[in-house]
Each structure stands twice: as C-alpha cells, then as structure tokens.
C-alpha cells in the first residue's frame, strides 16, 4: 500500500532549524511542513508590512529555506509552509531569489493568498466570539483579519506541480492534510478520512511536542537528549493510518504517552474539533506502540464541515508596562512584599492609571496565585509589577517606579528590568466560507 | 496522594480558555481518575485562577480525561498580564491535586 512520509520542520516561528535539516537529509520524506504562525503573529506581520511593503513574512524564512532547500530539491521533497504570514507574495519573491542563489533555478513556488478578509469583516455585521462586541466598534484599532483557509488551494498548487507552497493563514492541520488529499485522492466529503487526516496534522504540527519536547519531568517522564531533539515524521497510508516516528539516532522519544499528550493539546470537545474542511472527531482514536519510536495512531473520524471559517482579528488593545527586581536570602519574601507595597503606593501617588494590574512575587505566587502554596519561604523572590494602561507614557512609568526601588526601596534589591509595549490582542469571528476567495500565484525561480 | 503519581498532563490555550489533559500512566487507573478527578474537584482546585466553568471530556480508549477551563487565561493569551500568559504551567498545578490511593490490585506474589 502506498505510504507518504511527512516531516514537521517547525512547531512555531522561532523553532530550531537543525532538526528540519536532519529531516530533509535523513528522513526519507516526501513532504516537509513548517508551521510557523501563532495567533498573534500575523497581526504583528501586518504591522511590519505597513512599514515596509516587501516585509510581513516570517523573519526566519530565509534561514530555514537556505538550510533545507538544497536537500529537498535533491531528494524531491516538497515543502509546505505558512511562513508567508501577512505577505505570501513577497515571501515567494524572496524564496525565488534564495533558490536562484543556491543554484536551484526552475524551482516551482506557489503563493496562497485570500486569507486577508479585513474588508469583508469590516463590511459585515460581525460580533467577536470572545466578548460579543461588534467588529465595527474596534474602528481604527483593527490591524488585521485573517481567515483560516482549508486545504483546497494547497491541493491545487500541488496538483499544478508546486515544489514549495507558501501560505498565509491556513488551519494548521490543513498544511498536512492537503498533501494527503493530493496523494491519495480522498474525496472532500469523505469525512472520516478527512477526520483522520486532521489527526495526522494535529499530531505533527507542533513538531517536537510529539517527540519528547514539552514532556520531560525527571523521575516521572525522563527523556534523553533533548538538546538534539528529533522532529517527527508521519508515515500515512491510503486509509489514513498514521505511524509517528523520527530519524534514528536523534534525541527525544515517540511513545504512547507523547502521542496522547499531543492529541489532546489545545483540544476542547474531542468529539468536535472544528476545521475548515471537516469537524474532526478524536474520541475513538487509539495509540499503539509498534516498536521503539514507532507509534500507530488510528481511529480519527469526521463529520461534515460547518461552512463557516474562523477569522482571527488583530487589534491594538492599550499598553502594558512592567518592572521586575529580585531579593534573596533571609527575609527575601518580606522585603519583596514591602517593595510591592511601596510600588503600589507610588503608582497611586503619581497617578498612573492602570485598568488592570498584577503585583507578583516570582518564586512564590506569580504563576498560580497563593491558593495552592505550601512552601512559604523561598530563598529568593523576584518582584514583578505589570499593568495595563491607555497610553505608552503611563506604561513606561510602571517600570520606572520599580527601578527606583534600587535607591529608595528595601535592602538588597538587584537585577532591575523594565519594559513597556503596545498590546496587539486577537479575537475571532466566524465568516461564511463563500465570502472567502483563496487564490494561487505561481513563480519559477 | 498527588495526582502526579498516577497521571501526566499537558496544558493548551485558545484565547481565554485553557485545556488540561490528565492521562493515566497505567490505563488500569483510568476508572479511579474518572471517579475522583471530577469537573467539580478541578474547578475547586483552580479557585482564584480560573473564573469560568470547567467541563470534563472522557477518552476511555486513551485512558485520559480532558478538562476545558473557561475564563482561565487573564482575558486571553494575547492580552494577559500573567507571567505565563499561555497557562502552560497549569498542567503542573493540575498534578498537585490530592486524590485517594487507588484500590490495591490483587497481584500474584510468589514467596
């Protein structure tokens, strides 16, 4: 039976590059997929594009493509990535130049666009899923609106012979489901296959998170050689049956436990995982260890798609200012608490308006609050004051007040840090898919 | 005992919602987890951290539970003031949950 091997070369935009090279050179792959777009990334990229029209794609695009394209071309491995972010056309122009400079003239590259639906969203009467507010109320604070596209334009690009496909916003699992549909000719209403193909994509899209990354817990879950973590390979047959594996000799491990953790990662109702092309059902999935670093995952199913696409809306949502300072030794907690009280009073005295704030002691309560604490005297604590403001000037003053603890606060405060930034928040709306028109542009290097 | 002795866990984020899996190391402990790691217990355990409802989904074929915690991430990953805006460390808070020891299993002991 025909089997396709797909490697996951990145789980987020800043991910390690060598594991992708290892996959390209030693993975016996047919496809190498790079998933690099977090929720907010595209809004940040849209801001960059407004400043410089030829930017707005992934900052590591050049480094990644330079690292893997020679091996991919030599071995006939096709590359699919959402590194186009807010500007897939510019990303393709860059990729073509890189290919030529590597002596890979003739490389067929496709740009997938159409995910930018800002105009359609602003024209309609849409409410944000999270807060129920009208999109129109965001007015000029709105930066971007991008629909999660499905597989169709990627499948079409592959059918037309593309060797490198660069997209903007696409549902992450679709980057993996598309080549399966292209290779096996699955029908777009074969819901169970599309559901199992979504399992494949979901398991692979975070790269090292299924090969032992985000997993180790010494004494309970030991993982060897995480500094050389291997990224995953999915072997998929025409039925959609998946075997997760990795390059022999690479670090990490593929086990039932790593696969189960990743299957449920960022899943709500396992019976209904909403995707552009299918509502996937993970509830009957089973995992089975076949051999060392070989785990079979089967049983994904599906139901008809909803006809609506999720759209991420990026918008400016005020400013955040922050300051930090550390205390250690006997009485560290008491001095840290005194410092917090001082900063709180200073921010009131100087009339810094904060809509929301946190006064934390890192090492004591910054991650999970105070309710679950049993240890009460840490050797060191790090004060952290952070607040939301309307203006950047006020945000800056929060960090400044923390810094003045150096000469005005308790004894022995060290290691001040301060920062202030504009907040790019993301919420979502649902858009009828008929309002979204993906398109493909081909370029030859 | 702490839940950590019987299960492992991973947290994920979507907007202001966190999901935290609880996966039995040994599938034989799954029923025990179903009995004691309820949505109500988890909601209580995360008091002060999670403002919204907690829903539990059961995955008997994986020996796993999936908890969805609403209004759990300080208004959402992209705007949260929290040190861990994604709530990635919430899996470790989950494993701090105290549960009774599982019933002794009848195993053959050779003398």
Interface residues (C-beta under 8 A of the other chain):
Chain A: X39 X40 X129 X130 X214 X215 X217 X220 X221 X257 X260 X261 X262 X263 X264 X265 X266 X267 X268 X269 X270 X271 X282 X283 X284 X285 X286 X287 X299 X317 X320 X356 X357 X358 X360 X362 X366 X367 X368 X369 X370 X371 X372 X384 X386 X387 X388 X423 X424 X425 X426 X427 X428
Chain B: X4 X8 X9 X10 X12 X13 X14 X15 X16 X17 X19 X21 X23 X25 X45 X47 X48 X49 X55 X57 X59 X61 X62 X63 X64 X66 X68 X75 X76 X77 X78 X79 X81 X82 X83 X84 X88 X89 X90 X93 X96
